[in-house]
Amino acid sequence: MEDLAQAAIDAALKTGASFADVRIENSTTTIIELNDGITRQSMASRLRGAGIRAFVDGAWAFAQTTNLTREGLKETAESVAKLAMATRNKVDERFSIDGPVYEDKVELNVRRPFESVTIDEKMQFVQLIDNQAREFDPRIVSTRTIYGELTSELYIANSIGTRVYLQNAIPRIISVPTAKDGPNRQRIQQSISLRSGFEEMETEAAQNIGVTAAKLAIALLSSKAAEGGMYDVVLDPALNGVVTHEAFGHATEADNWISHSTVLEDKINKKVGPEYLSISDDPTLDGKRGSTEYDWEGTKTKKRHLVKDGILTDLLHSLETSSRLGLEPNGAARSQSFMHVPQPRMSNTFMEPKDWEVDELIEDTKQGILLCSFNYGYTQSAKGQFMFQASYGYVIENGERGTMVRDVSLAGNILDILTRIDAIGKDFELEAGTCGKDGQSVPTMTGGPHARIRQVPVGGM
């Protein structure tokens, strides 16, 4: 791969590019899906190819190819360099690309590589989880169970001198049961996914996720529709993570500064929350779904302290954004595959824990609502507006967790919401997720501790 990448880089530079990079990928994906005990799909696919970029005077061009021969990569590199040259006079801003140089080979060690597990064993695992949910209670009327795995090799090289080889492996199990009692129908989703081999699917939590999901779906049948109003709200780690990721994290992606499309544009090194609030994005966490040693541009990753003691202190950078803004790159450029352009993305994003016990936090909330997990929502990074529907919640009355509620949503402006956080728990959990941006999806994790927000609008039926 080294020789192929160098041939492409040399061809791009010879054609006139001032910077060029190559990503050569070899990945395999397996998906097994059961609906109501019947196999819906069983699919294995392989993705193998290269993405090549060329840059000159502020103009980018990108192309992809599956012709992984020396001539195939040279031809693609020459073509993409010519395209960049042709558009160089049409850019609004001229700048150069610079960054640190890395040379490394990162091999991922797992206990049970996916290829060592037979398809029959994987199918039995999916059937086990689906049966758990279907047999848990007669009121479970439908089940959907999905197992997925990804293994990948990635070689990254650029004209600055970076040469990085990476391996990755991510399994995931998802259980989605539907419970029905008369006209009342409730559905819930639970999933587990980390950076590992098949051994993660052999843990107690993964082996019993069908029961966990079904139990929650049945409980929802007895829940009440929430009443809308102003509440003191306690977010559980899952919903806290979604708010942190979606409403705040996307606004810290530095390409939003280039396009002037973030509510945080004038907030760097300024206060955005109370002094006890810190928010981080950390791709260096061991074994997490969003973790990687280097990003898709070959920049070494590090923990990004987005908010430190209430101050917005860092952004998520690619080589372009760090070069244009005159800041240090921090390894946040990610891509769905070689067929896509890397862009600033989150990895494992969370609110840092503080010093409240969860029980203490609930007891200190005289009248409020505990919101848990996540169904759906929307955000507008340019305005800071958001709305998220929780999967379920509990009314808090006189400091005690009471009636289970459903159909409840949280809405507001993130800059206002952050200032209303007055208590942060010492517990900490991360949930598996998949983040979408500009048509690309990448694996992530979100979470944090329980946290309380004072007097915010909550929607109900």
C-alpha positions as a Markdown table, in Angstrom:
| # | Residue | x | y | z |
|---|---|---|---|---|
| 1 | Met | 0.0 | 0.0 | 0.0 |
| 2 | Glu | 2.9 | 2.3 | 0.7 |
| 3 | Asp | 4.2 | 2.2 | -2.9 |
| 4 | Leu | 0.7 | 2.7 | -4.3 |
| 5 | Ala | 0.0 | 5.7 | -2.1 |
| 6 | Gln | 3.3 | 7.3 | -2.9 |
| 7 | Ala | 2.8 | 6.9 | -6.6 |
| 8 | Ala | -0.6 | 8.7 | -6.3 |
| 9 | Ile | 0.9 | 11.5 | -4.3 |
| 10 | Asp | 3.8 | 12.0 | -6.7 |
| 11 | Ala | 1.4 | 12.1 | -9.6 |
| 12 | Ala | -0.8 | 14.7 | -8.0 |
| 13 | Leu | 2.1 | 16.9 | -7.1 |
| 14 | Lys | 3.7 | 16.6 | -10.5 |
| 15 | Thr | 0.4 | 17.7 | -12.1 |
| 16 | Gly | 0.4 | 20.9 | -10.0 |
| 17 | Ala | -1.2 | 20.2 | -6.6 |
| 18 | Ser | 0.5 | 21.7 | -3.6 |
| 19 | Phe | -0.9 | 19.1 | -1.2 |
| 20 | Ala | -2.3 | 15.6 | -1.8 |
| 21 | Asp | -3.4 | 12.7 | 0.4 |
| 22 | Val | -4.5 | 9.1 | -0.1 |
| 23 | Arg | -6.7 | 6.8 | 2.0 |
| 24 | Ile | -6.6 | 3.1 | 1.0 |
| 25 | Glu | -9.2 | 1.0 | 2.7 |
| 26 | Asn | -10.0 | -2.7 | 3.0 |
| 27 | Ser | -13.1 | -3.4 | 5.1 |
| 28 | Thr | -15.7 | -6.1 | 5.6 |
| 29 | Thr | -19.2 | -5.8 | 7.0 |
| 30 | Thr | -21.6 | -8.5 | 8.2 |
| 31 | Ile | -25.3 | -7.8 | 9.0 |
| 32 | Ile | -27.8 | -10.4 | 10.3 |
| 33 | Glu | -31.4 | -9.3 | 11.0 |
| 34 | Leu | -34.3 | -11.2 | 12.4 |
| 35 | Asn | -37.9 | -10.0 | 12.4 |
| 36 | Asp | -40.3 | -12.0 | 14.7 |
| 37 | Gly | -37.9 | -15.0 | 14.6 |
| 38 | Ile | -37.6 | -15.0 | 10.8 |
| 39 | Thr | -34.4 | -14.1 | 9.0 |
| 40 | Arg | -34.9 | -10.8 | 7.2 |
| 41 | Gln | -31.3 | -10.4 | 5.9 |
| 42 | Ser | -28.0 | -12.1 | 6.2 |
| 43 | Met | -25.4 | -10.1 | 4.4 |
| 44 | Ala | -21.6 | -9.9 | 4.1 |
| 45 | Ser | -19.9 | -7.3 | 2.0 |
| 46 | Arg | -16.4 | -6.1 | 1.3 |
| 47 | Leu | -15.3 | -2.5 | 0.5 |
| 48 | Arg | -11.9 | -2.1 | -1.0 |
| 49 | Gly | -10.6 | 1.1 | -2.7 |
| 50 | Ala | -8.8 | 4.4 | -2.4 |
| 51 | Gly | -9.9 | 8.0 | -1.9 |
| 52 | Ile | -7.5 | 10.7 | -3.3 |
| 53 | Arg | -7.6 | 14.4 | -2.7 |
| 54 | Ala | -5.6 | 17.2 | -4.3 |
| 55 | Phe | -5.3 | 20.8 | -3.1 |
| 56 | Val | -3.9 | 24.0 | -4.5 |
| 57 | Asp | -4.5 | 27.7 | -3.5 |
| 58 | Gly | -7.6 | 26.9 | -1.5 |
| 59 | Ala | -9.2 | 24.6 | -4.1 |
| 60 | Trp | -9.9 | 21.0 | -3.3 |
| 61 | Ala | -10.8 | 18.1 | -5.6 |
| 62 | Phe | -11.6 | 14.5 | -4.6 |
| 63 | Ala | -12.0 | 11.2 | -6.4 |
| 64 | Gln | -12.3 | 7.6 | -5.5 |
| 65 | Thr | -11.2 | 4.4 | -7.2 |
| 66 | Thr | -11.4 | 0.7 | -6.8 |
| 67 | Asn | -8.5 | 0.2 | -9.2 |
| 68 | Leu | -5.8 | -0.4 | -6.7 |
| 69 | Thr | -3.0 | -0.8 | -9.2 |
| 70 | Arg | -0.1 | 1.7 | -9.5 |
| 71 | Glu | -1.4 | 3.0 | -12.8 |
| 72 | Gly | -5.0 | 3.1 | -11.5 |
| 73 | Leu | -4.0 | 5.3 | -8.6 |
| 74 | Lys | -1.7 | 7.5 | -10.7 |
| 75 | Glu | -4.4 | 8.1 | -13.2 |
| 76 | Thr | -7.0 | 9.0 | -10.5 |
| 77 | Ala | -4.5 | 11.3 | -8.8 |
| 78 | Glu | -3.6 | 13.2 | -12.0 |
| 79 | Ser | -7.3 | 13.6 | -12.8 |
| 80 | Val | -8.1 | 15.0 | -9.3 |
| 81 | Ala | -5.1 | 17.3 | -9.4 |
| 82 | Lys | -6.2 | 18.7 | -12.8 |
| 83 | Leu | -9.7 | 19.4 | -11.3 |
| 84 | Ala | -8.2 | 21.3 | -8.4 |
| 85 | Met | -6.0 | 23.3 | -10.8 |
| 86 | Ala | -9.1 | 24.2 | -12.9 |
| 87 | Thr | -11.0 | 25.6 | -9.9 |
| 88 | Arg | -8.2 | 27.4 | -8.1 |
| 89 | Asn | -9.2 | 30.8 | -9.4 |
| 90 | Lys | -12.8 | 30.4 | -8.2 |
| 91 | Val | -12.2 | 30.1 | -4.5 |
| 92 | Asp | -13.2 | 32.8 | -2.1 |
| 93 | Glu | -10.1 | 32.4 | 0.1 |
| 94 | Arg | -6.6 | 31.3 | -0.7 |
| 95 | Phe | -4.7 | 29.4 | 2.0 |
| 96 | Ser | -2.3 | 26.6 | 2.4 |
| 97 | Ile | -2.5 | 23.2 | 4.2 |
| 98 | Asp | 0.0 | 22.3 | 6.9 |
| 99 | Gly | 0.1 | 19.9 | 9.8 |
| 100 | Pro | 2.3 | 17.6 | 11.8 |
| 101 | Val | 3.9 | 14.5 | 10.3 |
| 102 | Tyr | 3.2 | 11.0 | 11.8 |
| 103 | Glu | 4.5 | 7.6 | 10.9 |
| 104 | Asp | 2.9 | 4.7 | 12.8 |
| 105 | Lys | 1.4 | 1.2 | 12.4 |
| 106 | Val | -1.5 | 0.4 | 14.8 |
| 107 | Glu | -2.7 | -3.1 | 15.0 |
| 108 | Leu | -5.8 | -3.9 | 17.0 |
| 109 | Asn | -5.6 | -6.9 | 19.3 |
| 110 | Val | -9.0 | -8.6 | 20.1 |
| 111 | Arg | -9.7 | -11.9 | 21.8 |
| 112 | Arg | -12.2 | -13.3 | 19.3 |
| 113 | Pro | -11.7 | -12.0 | 15.8 |
| 114 | Phe | -14.9 | -12.0 | 13.8 |
| 115 | Glu | -13.4 | -14.3 | 11.2 |
| 116 | Ser | -12.8 | -17.0 | 13.9 |
| 117 | Val | -16.6 | -17.1 | 14.7 |
| 118 | Thr | -18.7 | -19.2 | 12.3 |
| 119 | Ile | -21.8 | -17.6 | 10.7 |
| 120 | Asp | -23.8 | -20.3 | 12.5 |
| 121 | Glu | -22.6 | -19.1 | 15.9 |
| 122 | Lys | -23.5 | -15.5 | 15.0 |
| 123 | Met | -26.9 | -16.6 | 13.7 |
| 124 | Gln | -27.5 | -18.5 | 17.0 |
| 125 | Phe | -26.7 | -15.5 | 19.0 |
| 126 | Val | -29.1 | -13.3 | 17.1 |
| 127 | Gln | -31.8 | -16.0 | 17.4 |
| 128 | Leu | -31.2 | -16.1 | 21.2 |
| 129 | Ile | -31.7 | -12.4 | 21.6 |
| 130 | Asp | -34.8 | -12.4 | 19.4 |
| 131 | Asn | -36.3 | -15.4 | 21.3 |
| 132 | Gln | -35.6 | -13.6 | 24.6 |
| 133 | Ala | -37.7 | -10.7 | 23.6 |
| 134 | Arg | -40.5 | -12.6 | 21.9 |
| 135 | Glu | -40.9 | -15.1 | 24.8 |
| 136 | Phe | -40.6 | -12.5 | 27.7 |
| 137 | Asp | -44.3 | -11.7 | 27.8 |
| 138 | Pro | -47.4 | -12.5 | 25.6 |
| 139 | Arg | -47.8 | -8.7 | 25.1 |
| 140 | Ile | -44.6 | -8.6 | 23.0 |
| 141 | Val | -46.2 | -8.7 | 19.6 |
| 142 | Ser | -43.2 | -7.9 | 17.4 |
| 143 | Thr | -39.4 | -8.2 | 17.6 |
| 144 | Arg | -36.5 | -6.9 | 15.5 |
| 145 | Thr | -33.0 | -8.0 | 16.3 |
| 146 | Ile | -29.9 | -6.9 | 14.4 |
| 147 | Tyr | -26.3 | -8.0 | 14.7 |
| 148 | Gly | -23.6 | -6.1 | 12.8 |
| 149 | Glu | -19.8 | -6.2 | 12.6 |
| 150 | Leu | -17.2 | -4.1 | 10.9 |
| 151 | Thr | -13.5 | -4.8 | 10.4 |
| 152 | Ser | -11.2 | -2.5 | 8.6 |
| 153 | Glu | -7.7 | -1.7 | 7.5 |
| 154 | Leu | -6.8 | 1.8 | 6.6 |
| 155 | Tyr | -3.6 | 3.2 | 5.2 |
| 156 | Ile | -3.3 | 7.0 | 5.1 |
| 157 | Ala | -0.5 | 9.0 | 3.4 |
| 158 | Asn | 0.0 | 12.6 | 2.5 |
| 159 | Ser | 2.5 | 14.9 | 0.8 |
| 160 | Ile | 3.6 | 16.4 | 4.1 |
| 161 | Gly | 5.1 | 13.0 | 5.0 |
| 162 | Thr | 2.4 | 11.3 | 7.2 |
| 163 | Arg | 2.3 | 7.5 | 6.8 |
| 164 | Val | -0.2 | 5.7 | 9.1 |
| 165 | Tyr | -1.7 | 2.2 | 9.1 |
| 166 | Leu | -4.8 | 1.5 | 11.3 |
| 167 | Gln | -7.0 | -1.5 | 12.1 |
| 168 | Asn | -10.5 | -1.4 | 13.6 |
| 169 | Ala | -13.2 | -3.8 | 14.7 |
| 170 | Ile | -16.7 | -2.9 | 15.9 |
| 171 | Pro | -19.6 | -5.3 | 16.7 |
| 172 | Arg | -23.1 | -4.3 | 17.6 |
| 173 | Ile | -26.3 | -6.0 | 18.8 |
| 174 | Ile | -29.7 | -4.2 | 18.7 |
| 175 | Ser | -33.0 | -5.4 | 20.1 |
| 176 | Val | -36.2 | -3.6 | 19.2 |
| 177 | Pro | -39.3 | -5.2 | 20.7 |
| 178 | Thr | -42.9 | -3.9 | 20.4 |
| 179 | Ala | -45.4 | -4.4 | 23.2 |
| 180 | Lys | -49.2 | -4.1 | 22.7 |
| 181 | Asp | -52.1 | -4.0 | 25.1 |
| 182 | Gly | -55.4 | -3.1 | 23.4 |
| 183 | Pro | -54.8 | 0.1 | 21.4 |
| 184 | Asn | -51.7 | 0.9 | 23.5 |
| 185 | Arg | -48.6 | 0.0 | 21.5 |
| 186 | Gln | -45.0 | 0.8 | 22.7 |
| 187 | Arg | -41.7 | 0.2 | 21.1 |
| 188 | Ile | -38.2 | 0.5 | 22.6 |
| 189 | Gln | -34.6 | 0.0 | 21.3 |
| 190 | Gln | -31.6 | -1.1 | 23.2 |
| 191 | Ser | -28.1 | -1.7 | 21.8 |
| 192 | Ile | -24.6 | -2.6 | 22.8 |
| 193 | Ser | -21.5 | -1.8 | 20.8 |
| 194 | Leu | -17.8 | -1.3 | 21.6 |
| 195 | Arg | -14.5 | -1.4 | 19.8 |
| 196 | Ser | -13.6 | -5.1 | 20.2 |
| 197 | Gly | -13.9 | -8.5 | 18.7 |
| 198 | Phe | -16.9 | -10.9 | 19.1 |
| 199 | Glu | -16.0 | -11.2 | 22.8 |
| 200 | Glu | -18.1 | -8.2 | 23.5 |
| 201 | Met | -21.2 | -10.1 | 22.3 |
| 202 | Glu | -20.4 | -12.8 | 25.0 |
| 203 | Thr | -20.8 | -10.4 | 28.0 |
| 204 | Glu | -23.7 | -10.8 | 30.3 |
| 205 | Ala | -25.2 | -7.5 | 29.1 |
| 206 | Ala | -25.1 | -8.4 | 25.4 |
| 207 | Gln | -26.3 | -12.0 | 26.0 |
| 208 | Asn | -29.4 | -10.7 | 27.8 |
| 209 | Ile | -30.2 | -7.5 | 25.8 |
| 210 | Gly | -33.4 | -9.1 | 24.5 |
| 211 | Val | -34.8 | -9.4 | 28.1 |
| 212 | Thr | -33.6 | -5.9 | 29.0 |
| 213 | Ala | -35.4 | -4.4 | 26.0 |
| 214 | Ala | -38.6 | -6.4 | 26.4 |
| 215 | Lys | -38.9 | -5.6 | 30.1 |
| 216 | Leu | -38.7 | -1.9 | 29.3 |
| 217 | Ala | -41.3 | -2.2 | 26.5 |
| 218 | Ile | -43.7 | -4.0 | 28.8 |
| 219 | Ala | -43.2 | -1.3 | 31.5 |
| 220 | Leu | -44.1 | 1.4 | 29.0 |
| 221 | Leu | -47.5 | -0.1 | 28.6 |
| 222 | Ser | -48.3 | 1.0 | 32.1 |
| 223 | Ser | -46.8 | 4.5 | 31.6 |
| 224 | Lys | -48.9 | 7.7 | 31.4 |
| 225 | Ala | -48.7 | 10.4 | 28.8 |
| 226 | Ala | -46.7 | 13.3 | 30.2 |
| 227 | Glu | -48.2 | 16.8 | 30.7 |
| 228 | Gly | -46.4 | 19.6 | 29.1 |
| 229 | Gly | -45.1 | 22.5 | 31.1 |
| 230 | Met | -42.0 | 24.1 | 32.8 |
| 231 | Tyr | -40.1 | 21.5 | 34.8 |
| 232 | Asp | -36.9 | 21.0 | 36.7 |
| 233 | Val | -35.5 | 18.3 | 34.5 |
| 234 | Val | -33.0 | 15.5 | 35.4 |
| 235 | Leu | -31.4 | 13.9 | 32.3 |
| 236 | Asp | -30.2 | 10.4 | 32.5 |
| 237 | Pro | -26.7 | 9.6 | 31.0 |
| 238 | Ala | -28.2 | 8.5 | 27.7 |
| 239 | Leu | -30.3 | 11.6 | 27.1 |
| 240 | Asn | -27.6 | 13.9 | 28.5 |
| 241 | Gly | -25.3 | 12.4 | 25.9 |
| 242 | Val | -27.7 | 13.1 | 23.1 |
| 243 | Val | -28.2 | 16.7 | 24.1 |
| 244 | Thr | -24.4 | 17.1 | 24.6 |
| 245 | His | -23.6 | 15.5 | 21.2 |
| 246 | Glu | -26.4 | 16.8 | 19.0 |
| 247 | Ala | -27.2 | 20.3 | 20.4 |
| 248 | Phe | -23.7 | 21.3 | 21.5 |
| 249 | Gly | -21.1 | 19.0 | 19.9 |
| 250 | His | -22.1 | 19.6 | 16.3 |
| 251 | Ala | -21.8 | 23.3 | 16.9 |
| 252 | Thr | -18.1 | 22.8 | 17.9 |
| 253 | Glu | -17.2 | 21.2 | 14.5 |
| 254 | Ala | -14.8 | 23.8 | 13.1 |
| 255 | Asp | -16.1 | 23.7 | 9.5 |
| 256 | Asn | -19.1 | 25.5 | 11.0 |
| 257 | Trp | -16.8 | 28.5 | 11.7 |
| 258 | Ile | -15.7 | 28.5 | 8.0 |
| 259 | Ser | -19.3 | 28.6 | 6.9 |
| 260 | His | -20.5 | 30.9 | 9.7 |
| 261 | Ser | -23.2 | 28.4 | 10.6 |
| 262 | Thr | -22.8 | 27.8 | 14.4 |
| 263 | Val | -24.3 | 29.6 | 17.4 |
| 264 | Leu | -20.9 | 29.3 | 19.0 |
| 265 | Glu | -19.0 | 31.3 | 16.4 |
| 266 | Asp | -18.2 | 34.3 | 18.7 |
| 267 | Lys | -17.9 | 32.2 | 21.9 |
| 268 | Ile | -14.3 | 30.8 | 21.7 |
| 269 | Asn | -12.6 | 31.4 | 25.1 |
| 270 | Lys | -15.8 | 32.8 | 26.5 |
| 271 | Lys | -18.2 | 31.5 | 29.1 |
| 272 | Val | -21.0 | 29.2 | 27.8 |
| 273 | Gly | -22.0 | 27.6 | 31.1 |
| 274 | Pro | -21.4 | 27.4 | 34.8 |
| 275 | Glu | -17.9 | 27.0 | 36.1 |
| 276 | Tyr | -18.6 | 23.4 | 37.2 |
| 277 | Leu | -19.5 | 22.4 | 33.6 |
| 278 | Ser | -17.0 | 20.6 | 31.4 |
| 279 | Ile | -17.7 | 18.8 | 28.0 |
| 280 | Ser | -15.2 | 16.6 | 26.3 |
| 281 | Asp | -14.8 | 14.6 | 23.1 |
| 282 | Asp | -12.2 | 11.9 | 23.5 |
| 283 | Pro | -11.3 | 9.4 | 20.8 |
| 284 | Thr | -8.4 | 8.0 | 22.9 |
| 285 | Leu | -10.7 | 6.1 | 25.4 |
| 286 | Asp | -9.8 | 2.5 | 25.3 |
| 287 | Gly | -12.2 | 0.1 | 23.6 |
| 288 | Lys | -15.0 | 2.6 | 22.9 |
| 289 | Arg | -17.0 | 2.6 | 19.7 |
| 290 | Gly | -15.9 | 6.1 | 18.6 |
| 291 | Ser | -12.2 | 5.6 | 19.5 |
| 292 | Thr | -9.3 | 5.7 | 17.1 |
| 293 | Glu | -5.5 | 6.4 | 17.4 |
| 294 | Tyr | -5.4 | 8.6 | 14.3 |
| 295 | Asp | -8.1 | 10.3 | 12.2 |
| 296 | Trp | -8.8 | 9.9 | 8.5 |
| 297 | Glu | -6.2 | 12.5 | 7.6 |
| 298 | Gly | -3.5 | 10.7 | 9.6 |
| 299 | Thr | -3.4 | 13.2 | 12.5 |
| 300 | Lys | -2.9 | 11.7 | 15.9 |
| 301 | Thr | -6.0 | 12.0 | 18.1 |
| 302 | Lys | -6.2 | 13.5 | 21.5 |
| 303 | Lys | -8.8 | 14.4 | 24.1 |
| 304 | Arg | -10.6 | 17.6 | 23.1 |
| 305 | His | -11.7 | 19.7 | 26.1 |
| 306 | Leu | -14.6 | 21.5 | 24.3 |
| 307 | Val | -15.8 | 23.2 | 27.5 |
| 308 | Lys | -13.5 | 23.5 | 30.5 |
| 309 | Asp | -14.9 | 25.0 | 33.7 |
| 310 | Gly | -17.7 | 26.7 | 31.7 |
| 311 | Ile | -15.4 | 28.2 | 29.0 |
| 312 | Leu | -15.5 | 27.1 | 25.3 |
| 313 | Thr | -11.8 | 26.2 | 24.9 |
| 314 | Asp | -11.5 | 23.8 | 21.9 |
| 315 | Leu | -13.1 | 22.9 | 18.5 |
| 316 | Leu | -13.1 | 19.8 | 16.4 |
| 317 | His | -10.6 | 20.2 | 13.6 |
| 318 | Ser | -9.5 | 18.9 | 10.2 |
| 319 | Leu | -6.3 | 19.9 | 8.6 |
| 320 | Glu | -8.2 | 22.5 | 6.6 |
| 321 | Thr | -10.0 | 24.1 | 9.5 |
| 322 | Ser | -6.9 | 24.2 | 11.7 |
| 323 | Ser | -4.9 | 25.7 | 8.8 |
| 324 | Arg | -7.5 | 28.4 | 8.0 |
| 325 | Leu | -8.2 | 29.3 | 11.6 |
| 326 | Gly | -4.5 | 29.2 | 12.7 |
| 327 | Leu | -5.1 | 26.6 | 15.4 |
| 328 | Glu | -3.6 | 23.2 | 16.2 |
| 329 | Pro | -5.1 | 20.2 | 14.4 |
| 330 | Asn | -6.5 | 17.7 | 17.0 |
| 331 | Gly | -7.3 | 14.6 | 14.9 |
| 332 | Ala | -11.1 | 15.1 | 14.5 |
| 333 | Ala | -11.3 | 14.5 | 10.7 |
| 334 | Arg | -13.4 | 11.4 | 10.1 |
| 335 | Ser | -15.0 | 9.8 | 7.0 |
| 336 | Gln | -17.5 | 7.0 | 6.5 |
| 337 | Ser | -15.2 | 5.3 | 4.0 |
| 338 | Phe | -12.7 | 6.0 | 1.3 |
| 339 | Met | -15.6 | 7.1 | -0.9 |
| 340 | His | -16.2 | 10.2 | 1.3 |
| 341 | Val | -14.2 | 13.3 | 2.1 |
| 342 | Pro | -13.0 | 13.6 | 5.8 |
| 343 | Gln | -14.6 | 16.3 | 7.8 |
| 344 | Pro | -14.6 | 17.5 | 11.5 |
| 345 | Arg | -16.6 | 14.9 | 13.5 |
| 346 | Met | -17.2 | 13.8 | 17.0 |
| 347 | Ser | -16.0 | 10.5 | 18.5 |
| 348 | Asn | -16.9 | 9.8 | 22.2 |
| 349 | Thr | -18.7 | 12.9 | 23.4 |
| 350 | Phe | -19.8 | 13.5 | 27.0 |
| 351 | Met | -20.3 | 15.8 | 29.9 |
| 352 | Glu | -17.7 | 15.3 | 32.6 |
| 353 | Pro | -19.0 | 13.9 | 35.9 |
| 354 | Lys | -18.9 | 16.0 | 39.1 |
| 355 | Asp | -19.9 | 15.3 | 42.7 |
| 356 | Trp | -23.6 | 14.7 | 43.1 |
| 357 | Glu | -24.8 | 11.2 | 44.0 |
| 358 | Val | -27.8 | 10.2 | 41.7 |
| 359 | Asp | -30.1 | 9.5 | 44.7 |
| 360 | Glu | -29.1 | 12.8 | 46.2 |
| 361 | Leu | -29.8 | 14.7 | 43.0 |
| 362 | Ile | -33.3 | 13.2 | 42.8 |
| 363 | Glu | -34.0 | 13.9 | 46.5 |
| 364 | Asp | -33.0 | 17.5 | 46.0 |
| 365 | Thr | -35.5 | 17.9 | 43.1 |
| 366 | Lys | -38.8 | 18.6 | 44.8 |
| 367 | Gln | -41.0 | 18.8 | 41.7 |
| 368 | Gly | -39.6 | 17.8 | 38.3 |
| 369 | Ile | -39.2 | 15.0 | 35.8 |
| 370 | Leu | -36.5 | 12.5 | 35.1 |
| 371 | Leu | -36.0 | 12.0 | 31.3 |
| 372 | Cys | -34.4 | 8.8 | 30.0 |
| 373 | Ser | -33.0 | 7.6 | 26.7 |
| 374 | Phe | -33.9 | 9.0 | 23.3 |
| 375 | Asn | -36.4 | 8.4 | 20.5 |
| 376 | Tyr | -35.8 | 11.1 | 18.0 |
| 377 | Gly | -35.3 | 14.9 | 17.6 |
| 378 | Tyr | -33.7 | 17.7 | 15.6 |
| 379 | Thr | -31.1 | 20.4 | 16.0 |
| 380 | Gln | -30.2 | 23.7 | 14.2 |
| 381 | Ser | -26.5 | 24.3 | 14.9 |
| 382 | Ala | -26.7 | 27.8 | 13.4 |
| 383 | Lys | -29.3 | 28.9 | 15.9 |
| 384 | Gly | -28.7 | 26.5 | 18.7 |
| 385 | Gln | -32.3 | 25.3 | 18.7 |
| 386 | Phe | -33.2 | 21.7 | 19.5 |
| 387 | Met | -36.0 | 19.3 | 20.4 |
| 388 | Phe | -35.5 | 15.7 | 21.6 |
| 389 | Gln | -38.2 | 13.2 | 22.6 |
| 390 | Ala | -37.2 | 11.0 | 25.5 |
| 391 | Ser | -38.0 | 7.3 | 25.3 |
| 392 | Tyr | -39.6 | 7.5 | 28.7 |
| 393 | Gly | -39.4 | 9.4 | 32.0 |
| 394 | Tyr | -40.5 | 9.5 | 35.6 |
| 395 | Val | -42.3 | 12.2 | 37.5 |
| 396 | Ile | -40.3 | 13.5 | 40.5 |
| 397 | Glu | -42.6 | 14.4 | 43.4 |
| 398 | Asn | -41.2 | 15.6 | 46.8 |
| 399 | Gly | -37.8 | 14.3 | 45.9 |
| 400 | Glu | -39.0 | 10.8 | 45.0 |
| 401 | Arg | -39.2 | 9.1 | 41.6 |
| 402 | Gly | -42.8 | 8.4 | 40.8 |
| 403 | Thr | -45.1 | 7.6 | 37.9 |
| 404 | Met | -43.5 | 6.4 | 34.6 |
| 405 | Val | -44.4 | 8.7 | 31.7 |
| 406 | Arg | -44.0 | 8.6 | 27.9 |
| 407 | Asp | -44.5 | 11.0 | 24.9 |
| 408 | Val | -42.3 | 13.6 | 26.6 |
| 409 | Ser | -39.8 | 15.9 | 24.9 |
| 410 | Leu | -37.3 | 18.5 | 25.8 |
| 411 | Ala | -36.8 | 21.7 | 23.7 |
| 412 | Gly | -34.8 | 24.9 | 23.9 |
| 413 | Asn | -31.7 | 26.8 | 22.9 |
| 414 | Ile | -28.4 | 25.1 | 23.9 |
| 415 | Leu | -26.8 | 28.4 | 25.1 |
| 416 | Asp | -29.8 | 28.9 | 27.5 |
| 417 | Ile | -29.9 | 25.3 | 28.6 |
| 418 | Leu | -26.3 | 25.1 | 29.5 |
| 419 | Thr | -26.6 | 28.1 | 31.9 |
| 420 | Arg | -29.6 | 26.3 | 33.6 |
| 421 | Ile | -27.5 | 23.2 | 34.6 |
| 422 | Asp | -27.1 | 23.4 | 38.4 |
| 423 | Ala | -26.2 | 19.9 | 39.4 |
| 424 | Ile | -24.1 | 17.2 | 37.8 |
| 425 | Gly | -23.8 | 13.6 | 39.0 |
| 426 | Lys | -20.7 | 11.6 | 39.7 |
| 427 | Asp | -22.0 | 8.6 | 37.8 |
| 428 | Phe | -20.9 | 8.0 | 34.2 |
| 429 | Glu | -22.1 | 5.9 | 31.3 |
| 430 | Leu | -21.6 | 5.9 | 27.5 |
| 431 | Glu | -24.2 | 4.7 | 24.9 |
| 432 | Ala | -23.4 | 3.4 | 21.4 |
| 433 | Gly | -24.5 | 5.6 | 18.6 |
| 434 | Thr | -24.1 | 6.4 | 14.9 |
| 435 | Cys | -23.7 | 10.1 | 13.9 |
| 436 | Gly | -24.9 | 11.5 | 10.6 |
| 437 | Lys | -23.5 | 14.5 | 8.8 |
| 438 | Asp | -23.7 | 15.6 | 5.2 |
| 439 | Gly | -24.7 | 12.1 | 4.1 |
| 440 | Gln | -22.0 | 10.3 | 6.1 |
| 441 | Ser | -22.4 | 8.1 | 9.1 |
| 442 | Val | -19.6 | 7.2 | 11.6 |
| 443 | Pro | -19.6 | 5.2 | 14.9 |
| 444 | Thr | -19.8 | 7.3 | 18.0 |
| 445 | Met | -20.5 | 7.1 | 21.7 |
| 446 | Thr | -22.4 | 9.7 | 23.8 |
| 447 | Gly | -23.2 | 10.0 | 27.5 |
| 448 | Gly | -22.0 | 11.4 | 30.8 |
| 449 | Pro | -23.6 | 11.5 | 34.3 |
| 450 | His | -27.1 | 12.4 | 35.4 |
| 451 | Ala | -27.5 | 16.2 | 35.3 |
| 452 | Arg | -30.3 | 18.6 | 36.4 |
| 453 | Ile | -31.5 | 21.6 | 34.4 |
| 454 | Arg | -33.7 | 24.1 | 36.2 |
| 455 | Gln | -37.0 | 25.3 | 34.7 |
| 456 | Val | -37.1 | 24.3 | 31.1 |
| 457 | Pro | -40.0 | 23.7 | 28.7 |
| 458 | Val | -41.1 | 20.0 | 28.5 |
| 459 | Gly | -43.6 | 18.9 | 25.9 |
| 460 | Gly | -46.2 | 16.3 | 26.5 |
| 461 | Met | -49.6 | 15.1 | 25.1 |
